[in-house]
Each structure stands twice: as C-alpha cells, then as structure tokens.
Amino acid sequence: MKDLSSILGLNKSIELNTNESMVWEEEEELSYLHLVSTSSLLKEVSHVTYEFLGTYIDEEETSVVTDAEISHLKPVVVGENLIIGVRITDIVGNRILFKFVIMRESEKIAEGDLTRVVVSKNYLKRKAVENF
C-alpha cells in the first residue's frame, strides 16, 4: 500500500438527485409522503467515499466500509436535489476516516463519519473463500 498521508484534508462534493429507489418504506402508513430513507443517504455517502478514495489507491487494492455513523436531521422528499460533501479527516495505517455532510441548499440534512479500510483485493478474496 502506498503512503496516503498526502490526501489528508482533501474533500469532494457531488450533487445528488434523489429518486424513487431511495424512498423510506418502513412505515407503510406514511409511505405516501415519499421521504428519502436514512439508509439510502448512507449508501450514497459510501459510494462517494469509495469513488473518491479509489482514485488514490493502487489498482490491486480496494476499500471497504468498517464503521459508519449518520445523524439524519431533517426530512427530504424524493425528487429534491442535495449536495454531499466528504472530507478525509484522519489516516491511521490503512484506515481512512471521512466526515460528511449532506445539504439542501444552505440547510443541513445529515452529517456523520465513515471509516474505510484499504485492503488488497486478493486478501479480500482469500478471506471471503475462508468463510464459506
């Protein structure tokens, strides 16, 4: 694994167009509200951090989420546009810590932390086979 200390403090923002695949369905009685689920927001943050970190690691490596924490502060209706901002705030060995915020214009919708661990693709394949 190459030294990743040079990416500490880097950030990235993307626009997210929410859609029907993100709808909250746990409470059937309220499904008509077409609210965006917390889990779908976390999935999008995970994707952004994966793509972002992927540009800095070796081709034979990947990164996996090992920890995630999200505070979903305000509801979002499917169809609204959001901005996801992520920043690399700490690097310890092969652990990369991200802080993230999700905004609707100037209004904070969610925030949290996410940790990715950089691992060899071959290591991950071996571990997956060992567990079957």
Sequence and secondary structure as in RCSB ss.txt:
>XXXX:A:sequence
MKDLSSILGLNKSIELNTNESMVWEEEEELSYLHLVSTSSLLKEVSHVTYEFLGTYIDEEETSVVTDAEISHLKP
VVVGENLIIGVRITDIVGNRILFKFVIMRESEKIAEGDLTRVVVSKNYLKRKAVENF
>XXXX:A:secstr
    GGGTT EEEEEEE  GGGB  S GGGGGG BB HHHHHHHHHHHHHHHHHTTS TTEEEEEEEEEEEE S 
 BTT EEEEEEEEEEEETTEEEEEEEEEETTEEEEEEEEEEEEEEHHHHHHHHHHT 
